[in-house]
Amino acid sequence: MTGHLAGNRARPRTLVVRLDSAGDVLLASPAVRAVAAGSAHTAVLCGPLGERAARLLPGVDEVLVYDAPWVGLDPGPVRRDTVDALVDAVAARRFDRALVLASYHQSPLPAALLLKTAGIPWVGADSEHYPGSLLDLRHHRVPHRHEARAALDLAEAAGFALPPGDDGALHIVEPPDTTPLTGTDPYVVVHPGAAVPARAWSPERAARAVAALDAAGHRVVVTGGPAEKELTADVAADCALDLGGRTGFPELAGVLAGARAVVTGNTGPSHLAAAVGTPVVCLFAPVVPAERWAPYRVPHVLLGRQDAPCAGTRARICPVPGHPCLDSVTDADVLDAVASLVAAEGGPAAIRR
């Protein structure tokens, strides 16, 4: 199957699909920029959790939202009315092409079926399963590829390329000035929460790390969403500035952009920090492989036992008593990681432990 739409010499109207989390949408940003560089109109179809990230991606003209029943932590039932509404909305926009981006363990074919039903004449995706007539480009990703690079590979196979001067890293539009929230003195961010508990420190462990950073002379800012205000208050205690529940996604981007480093699990703020160019100390639980989801194209340190028994399980709740993959990380590990990143600003692209 060809990667180019035969007979269409005009710049196409293109839809990029990425239906899961905000972090996954951020990882699609290089691919979206490549598509936008070669399209007359670029839309992103995302899930409710990804919408806030999609609206920050450079090159996006329009965002469509669909709560797909085949993705997410708590997917809803299949409903004909919502499927029909999506098909009608996509059909009305008369897209010429679509790319379906999905993680290596997900299938793009349910989305491809709906796009074809909506009349999009050309659809491309990575797929290891036979697609029948659903895909015009059945692309095979390079083994062990990072999710961001794999998405860009697909865009390139479809005939899209990053514009000259684009470095291929994660990027968002300019975030707002958040110094009224953080103050002007240098600070380190600790983001203790995660949508998947297995990918975060226990609250007690996070609180000890904040206290250790404070004792070492760092000013600490603790961030979290509206549902995490109790968590951030406990973690910040009297050692840190608690911004739990006080930032939307653009404001969180601004807070992360102003930080000297960010300490967080493998969750959306890790990729948001990468998208604003801030070094990341990533507490990486091995339930998914770091080679695919580590902070992308930004200085970072990975902490956590990658050989823990939970490795490769994609578990959402830690299956091992004591959460050893992350709670075994010591205060000294965190302090050394932060110090190395702060000292190496502008240095190597990645630092690993």
Summary of the structure (lengths in Angstrom):
residues: 353
radius of gyration: 20.5
end to end distance: 42.3
largest distance: 65.2
contacts: 1233
relative contact order: 0.12
helix: 34%
strand: 14%
